[in-house]
């Protein structure tokens, strides 16, 4: 399984909005510059986040985007599932009931299930707030000098 740029950038956008959250709306251009993402591609990603209610938008001269809720309420898994769909390592795990005719005798199925559970545990165990805290700690360490 490989996470696309859309998924990775969506997590970065949510992180950017969390770190720079002052209650004010942030312009796409500012996010694009900080994250080194093209404005056009960023607008497509933010549109998905906006439709899902993860971000709020406003139009006009003071327009832009901001995170809709508390960064602690958004996990990396939520953002990735929104942009990537299911995070299954193999297609036979995508449906509620495994449709594969070999699922009763497949020796590898257990491995794929364990991998799927491990992926979910990691991405669902990290919030956007966790990432923001990590970034701010790293920045404060980098700014410290003797």
C-alpha positions as protocol buffer text, in pm:
chain_id: "A"
residue {
  index: 1
  type: UNK
  ca { x: 0 y: 0 z: 0 }
}
residue {
  index: 2
  type: UNK
  ca { x: 125 y: 344 z: -89 }
}
residue {
  index: 3
  type: UNK
  ca { x: -19 y: 674 z: 32 }
}
residue {
  index: 4
  type: UNK
  ca { x: -58 y: 919 z: -257 }
}
residue {
  index: 5
  type: UNK
  ca { x: 52 y: 1283 z: -255 }
}
residue {
  index: 6
  type: UNK
  ca { x: -313 y: 1376 z: -209 }
}
residue {
  index: 7
  type: UNK
  ca { x: -327 y: 1190 z: 122 }
}
residue {
  index: 8
  type: UNK
  ca { x: 12 y: 1311 z: 243 }
}
residue {
  index: 9
  type: UNK
  ca { x: -61 y: 1671 z: 148 }
}
residue {
  index: 10
  type: UNK
  ca { x: -404 y: 1660 z: 313 }
}
residue {
  index: 11
  type: UNK
  ca { x: -238 y: 1562 z: 642 }
}
residue {
  index: 12
  type: UNK
  ca { x: 17 y: 1843 z: 594 }
}
residue {
  index: 13
  type: UNK
  ca { x: -262 y: 2094 z: 526 }
}
residue {
  index: 14
  type: UNK
  ca { x: -448 y: 1992 z: 841 }
}
residue {
  index: 15
  type: UNK
  ca { x: -123 y: 2018 z: 1035 }
}
residue {
  index: 16
  type: UNK
  ca { x: -47 y: 2361 z: 888 }
}
residue {
  index: 17
  type: UNK
  ca { x: -393 y: 2488 z: 977 }
}
residue {
  index: 18
  type: UNK
  ca { x: -356 y: 2351 z: 1332 }
}
residue {
  index: 19
  type: UNK
  ca { x: -11 y: 2501 z: 1389 }
}
residue {
  index: 20
  type: UNK
  ca { x: -108 y: 2841 z: 1248 }
}
residue {
  index: 21
  type: UNK
  ca { x: -454 y: 2847 z: 1407 }
}
residue {
  index: 22
  type: UNK
  ca { x: -516 y: 3193 z: 1547 }
}
residue {
  index: 23
  type: UNK
  ca { x: -887 y: 3189 z: 1477 }
}
residue {
  index: 24
  type: UNK
  ca { x: -823 y: 3386 z: 1158 }
}
residue {
  index: 25
  type: UNK
  ca { x: -870 y: 3242 z: 811 }
}
residue {
  index: 26
  type: UNK
  ca { x: -551 y: 3149 z: 627 }
}
residue {
  index: 27
  type: UNK
  ca { x: -510 y: 3211 z: 256 }
}
residue {
  index: 28
  type: UNK
  ca { x: -435 y: 2920 z: 24 }
}
residue {
  index: 29
  type: UNK
  ca { x: -129 y: 3105 z: -102 }
}
residue {
  index: 30
  type: UNK
  ca { x: 23 y: 3112 z: 248 }
}
residue {
  index: 31
  type: UNK
  ca { x: -37 y: 2741 z: 302 }
}
residue {
  index: 32
  type: UNK
  ca { x: 96 y: 2660 z: -44 }
}
residue {
  index: 33
  type: UNK
  ca { x: 416 y: 2855 z: 18 }
}
residue {
  index: 34
  type: UNK
  ca { x: 480 y: 2701 z: 360 }
}
residue {
  index: 35
  type: UNK
  ca { x: 406 y: 2348 z: 242 }
}
residue {
  index: 36
  type: UNK
  ca { x: 562 y: 2385 z: -104 }
}
residue {
  index: 37
  type: UNK
  ca { x: 247 y: 2260 z: -277 }
}
residue {
  index: 38
  type: UNK
  ca { x: 103 y: 2417 z: -592 }
}
residue {
  index: 39
  type: UNK
  ca { x: -199 y: 2637 z: -521 }
}
residue {
  index: 40
  type: UNK
  ca { x: -412 y: 2454 z: -780 }
}
residue {
  index: 41
  type: UNK
  ca { x: -344 y: 2112 z: -628 }
}
residue {
  index: 42
  type: UNK
  ca { x: -387 y: 2252 z: -277 }
}
residue {
  index: 43
  type: UNK
  ca { x: -729 y: 2394 z: -369 }
}
residue {
  index: 44
  type: UNK
  ca { x: -841 y: 2047 z: -484 }
}
residue {
  index: 45
  type: UNK
  ca { x: -729 y: 1893 z: -154 }
}
residue {
  index: 46
  type: UNK
  ca { x: -883 y: 2167 z: 58 }
}
residue {
  index: 47
  type: UNK
  ca { x: -1208 y: 2128 z: -132 }
}
residue {
  index: 48
  type: UNK
  ca { x: -1228 y: 1765 z: -17 }
}
residue {
  index: 49
  type: UNK
  ca { x: -1143 y: 1865 z: 343 }
}
residue {
  index: 50
  type: UNK
  ca { x: -1401 y: 2145 z: 329 }
}
residue {
  index: 51
  type: UNK
  ca { x: -1681 y: 1923 z: 197 }
}
residue {
  index: 52
  type: UNK
  ca { x: -1613 y: 1675 z: 477 }
}
residue {
  index: 53
  type: UNK
  ca { x: -1632 y: 1952 z: 736 }
}
residue {
  index: 54
  type: UNK
  ca { x: -1267 y: 1920 z: 842 }
}
residue {
  index: 55
  type: UNK
  ca { x: -1198 y: 2282 z: 746 }
}
residue {
  index: 56
  type: UNK
  ca { x: -1411 y: 2596 z: 726 }
}
residue {
  index: 57
  type: UNK
  ca { x: -1385 y: 2852 z: 451 }
}
residue {
  index: 58
  type: UNK
  ca { x: -1483 y: 3209 z: 391 }
}
residue {
  index: 59
  type: UNK
  ca { x: -1471 y: 3417 z: 74 }
}
residue {
  index: 60
  type: UNK
  ca { x: -1354 y: 3768 z: 10 }
}
residue {
  index: 61
  type: UNK
  ca { x: -1047 y: 3978 z: 83 }
}
residue {
  index: 62
  type: UNK
  ca { x: -1014 y: 3834 z: 432 }
}
residue {
  index: 63
  type: UNK
  ca { x: -1109 y: 3489 z: 308 }
}
residue {
  index: 64
  type: UNK
  ca { x: -930 y: 3164 z: 346 }
}
residue {
  index: 65
  type: UNK
  ca { x: -945 y: 2846 z: 548 }
}
residue {
  index: 66
  type: UNK
  ca { x: -912 y: 2731 z: 904 }
}
residue {
  index: 67
  type: UNK
  ca { x: -944 y: 2402 z: 1082 }
}
residue {
  index: 68
  type: UNK
  ca { x: -1310 y: 2342 z: 1166 }
}
residue {
  index: 69
  type: UNK
  ca { x: -1266 y: 2187 z: 1507 }
}
residue {
  index: 70
  type: UNK
  ca { x: -1013 y: 2093 z: 1770 }
}
residue {
  index: 71
  type: UNK
  ca { x: -702 y: 1929 z: 1616 }
}
residue {
  index: 72
  type: UNK
  ca { x: -735 y: 1656 z: 1881 }
}
residue {
  index: 73
  type: UNK
  ca { x: -1057 y: 1544 z: 1710 }
}
residue {
  index: 74
  type: UNK
  ca { x: -890 y: 1460 z: 1378 }
}
residue {
  index: 75
  type: UNK
  ca { x: -668 y: 1156 z: 1338 }
}
residue {
  index: 76
  type: UNK
  ca { x: -425 y: 1094 z: 1056 }
}
residue {
  index: 77
  type: UNK
  ca { x: -643 y: 792 z: 973 }
}
residue {
  index: 78
  type: UNK
  ca { x: -952 y: 1008 z: 930 }
}
residue {
  index: 79
  type: UNK
  ca { x: -772 y: 1237 z: 686 }
}
residue {
  index: 80
  type: UNK
  ca { x: -618 y: 948 z: 493 }
}
residue {
  index: 81
  type: UNK
  ca { x: -947 y: 758 z: 463 }
}
residue {
  index: 82
  type: UNK
  ca { x: -1112 y: 1075 z: 337 }
}
residue {
  index: 83
  type: UNK
  ca { x: -853 y: 1125 z: 64 }
}
residue {
  index: 84
  type: UNK
  ca { x: -737 y: 768 z: -4 }
}
residue {
  index: 85
  type: UNK
  ca { x: -1041 y: 557 z: 75 }
}
residue {
  index: 86
  type: UNK
  ca { x: -991 y: 235 z: 267 }
}
residue {
  index: 87
  type: UNK
  ca { x: -639 y: 165 z: 390 }
}
residue {
  index: 88
  type: UNK
  ca { x: -645 y: -208 z: 319 }
}
residue {
  index: 89
  type: UNK
  ca { x: -315 y: -362 z: 210 }
}
residue {
  index: 90
  type: UNK
  ca { x: -501 y: -614 z: -13 }
}
residue {
  index: 91
  type: UNK
  ca { x: -830 y: -588 z: -199 }
}
residue {
  index: 92
  type: UNK
  ca { x: -987 y: -894 z: -35 }
}
residue {
  index: 93
  type: UNK
  ca { x: -1012 y: -703 z: 296 }
}
residue {
  index: 94
  type: UNK
  ca { x: -1200 y: -407 z: 150 }
}
residue {
  index: 95
  type: UNK
  ca { x: -1550 y: -555 z: 190 }
}
residue {
  index: 96
  type: UNK
  ca { x: -1720 y: -630 z: 523 }
}
residue {
  index: 97
  type: UNK
  ca { x: -1748 y: -995 z: 422 }
}
residue {
  index: 98
  type: UNK
  ca { x: -1445 y: -1132 z: 241 }
}
residue {
  index: 99
  type: UNK
  ca { x: -1563 y: -1217 z: -111 }
}
residue {
  index: 100
  type: UNK
  ca { x: -1255 y: -1416 z: -206 }
}
residue {
  index: 101
  type: UNK
  ca { x: -1329 y: -1781 z: -274 }
}
residue {
  index: 102
  type: UNK
  ca { x: -1000 y: -1874 z: -111 }
}
residue {
  index: 103
  type: UNK
  ca { x: -1047 y: -1686 z: 217 }
}
residue {
  index: 104
  type: UNK
  ca { x: -1117 y: -2009 z: 412 }
}
residue {
  index: 105
  type: UNK
  ca { x: -794 y: -2171 z: 294 }
}
residue {
  index: 106
  type: UNK
  ca { x: -567 y: -1872 z: 234 }
}
residue {
  index: 107
  type: UNK
  ca { x: -256 y: -1904 z: 448 }
}
residue {
  index: 108
  type: UNK
  ca { x: -153 y: -1542 z: 385 }
}
residue {
  index: 109
  type: UNK
  ca { x: -485 y: -1384 z: 489 }
}
residue {
  index: 110
  type: UNK
  ca { x: -381 y: -1370 z: 855 }
}
residue {
  index: 111
  type: UNK
  ca { x: -73 y: -1168 z: 761 }
}
residue {
  index: 112
  type: UNK
  ca { x: -279 y: -919 z: 560 }
}
residue {
  index: 113
  type: UNK
  ca { x: -531 y: -885 z: 843 }
}
residue {
  index: 114
  type: UNK
  ca { x: -254 y: -822 z: 1097 }
}
residue {
  index: 115
  type: UNK
  ca { x: -94 y: -567 z: 865 }
}
residue {
  index: 116
  type: UNK
  ca { x: -429 y: -392 z: 820 }
}
residue {
  index: 117
  type: UNK
  ca { x: -483 y: -380 z: 1197 }
}
residue {
  index: 118
  type: UNK
  ca { x: -131 y: -243 z: 1250 }
}
residue {
  index: 119
  type: UNK
  ca { x: -183 y: 30 z: 988 }
}
residue {
  index: 120
  type: UNK
  ca { x: -513 y: 131 z: 1147 }
}
residue {
  index: 121
  type: UNK
  ca { x: -363 y: 129 z: 1496 }
}
residue {
  index: 122
  type: UNK
  ca { x: -87 y: 368 z: 1390 }
}
residue {
  index: 123
  type: UNK
  ca { x: -288 y: 614 z: 1180 }
}
residue {
  index: 124
  type: UNK
  ca { x: -582 y: 616 z: 1422 }
}
residue {
  index: 125
  type: UNK
  ca { x: -348 y: 664 z: 1718 }
}
residue {
  index: 126
  type: UNK
  ca { x: -200 y: 991 z: 1596 }
}
residue {
  index: 127
  type: UNK
  ca { x: -403 y: 1312 z: 1598 }
}
residue {
  index: 128
  type: UNK
  ca { x: -336 y: 1633 z: 1414 }
}
residue {
  index: 129
  type: UNK
  ca { x: -276 y: 1785 z: 1760 }
}
residue {
  index: 130
  type: UNK
  ca { x: -5 y: 1524 z: 1823 }
}
residue {
  index: 131
  type: UNK
  ca { x: 166 y: 1622 z: 1498 }
}
residue {
  index: 132
  type: UNK
  ca { x: 133 y: 1992 z: 1581 }
}
residue {
  index: 133
  type: UNK
  ca { x: 290 y: 1936 z: 1922 }
}
residue {
  index: 134
  type: UNK
  ca { x: 577 y: 1742 z: 1764 }
}
residue {
  index: 135
  type: UNK
  ca { x: 635 y: 2017 z: 1509 }
}
residue {
  index: 136
  type: UNK
  ca { x: 633 y: 2293 z: 1771 }
}
residue {
  index: 137
  type: UNK
  ca { x: 874 y: 2096 z: 1992 }
}
residue {
  index: 138
  type: UNK
  ca { x: 1106 y: 2044 z: 1699 }
}
residue {
  index: 139
  type: UNK
  ca { x: 1094 y: 2412 z: 1604 }
}
residue {
  index: 140
  type: UNK
  ca { x: 1164 y: 2522 z: 1961 }
}
residue {
  index: 141
  type: UNK
  ca { x: 1462 y: 2283 z: 1978 }
}
residue {
  index: 142
  type: UNK
  ca { x: 1597 y: 2417 z: 1648 }
}
residue {
  index: 143
  type: UNK
  ca { x: 1562 y: 2778 z: 1767 }
}
residue {
  index: 144
  type: UNK
  ca { x: 1750 y: 2709 z: 2089 }
}
residue {
  index: 145
  type: UNK
  ca { x: 2114 y: 2800 z: 2075 }
}
residue {
  index: 146
  type: UNK
  ca { x: 2388 y: 2871 z: 2326 }
}
